[in-house]
Amino acid sequence: MVDYKSLGLVNTREMFKRAINGGYAIPAFNFNNMEQLQAIIKASSELKSPVILQVSKGARNYANQTLLRYMAQGAVEYAKELGCNHPEICLHLDHGDSFEICKSCVDFGFSSVMIDGSSLPYDENVALTRKVVEYAHQFDVTVEGELGVLAGVEDEVQAEESHYTKPEEVIDFVTKTGVDSLAISIGTSHGAYKFKPEQCTRDPKTGVLVPPPLAFDVLDAIMEKLPGFPIVLHGSSSVPQEYVKIINENGGKLPDAVGIPEEQLRKASKSAVCKINIDSDSRLAFTAAVRKVFAEKPGEFDPRKYCGPARDLMTELYKHKIVDVLGSDNKLANLE
Ligand SMILES: [Zn+2]
């Protein structure tokens, strides 16, 4: 058993409370490798932002769960080295799909876990989530549950009205399970292709797809049922068109990639939405930087010469998200 507190990590409870009261959201960035982690910690430390490091199933398969946990422990020390004396870093399991995986993360030093039972029948989702909460809370590890189904990797089907979180279920779910936060579906989606072209309109000037707006009416109805309760948005990359352009101009092929407009996420950040998950945007930044180096210097074969620029571009992206989208800069409890 590893106690996350001994690693210098924190759970989400205090950070969410302050985020709701302060009208901002905590960034939840996925990481799979050293460069991504360095960029996340550099951006959040320099801007004095709390941060959630997310580990998905794909990341565990790619980088190994043990190594990722030690990297997160190293991240705390790295943040201090960067001059952030009191970092607030949460290590969170993204989309845990069984009690066993959640338990192994709790036992191994994660400070927060998500149990995603959203594809199960409602009662089974409640029972599974309850079981994870009962285990995790013994060790003061916070738990995120999910109601409603997002399009993308969670489901083949695009989010329609029926897949949105049903506001009438949220009180029952939160009461029965005891979760600390709730991921909802209001039209965000996983991946870099969040919407089919026929769901969007097209900007006549740029030719870029304009996605349908998020269902703020559903969010409002949920907040009315659960005043002050922490809400989480998954699938909230914006797919910056400048990165898509660099990728496509340098041998890539990402036609009609489209995400959630940042103004809508900014608006959501000011509500009870206190955790916003961003993954695809950093993948796009990494790929754009690497493609550019390869196109300009075909003779380059030192990974530091293309992973370095990728890290710099990701750092820039994370800083932009923290300041302009989430508003979480200078929000550490202790800014000294
Ligand atoms: Zn997700």
Residues whose N, C-alpha, C, O or C-beta is under 5 A from the ligand:
A	BS01	ZN	H234 G235
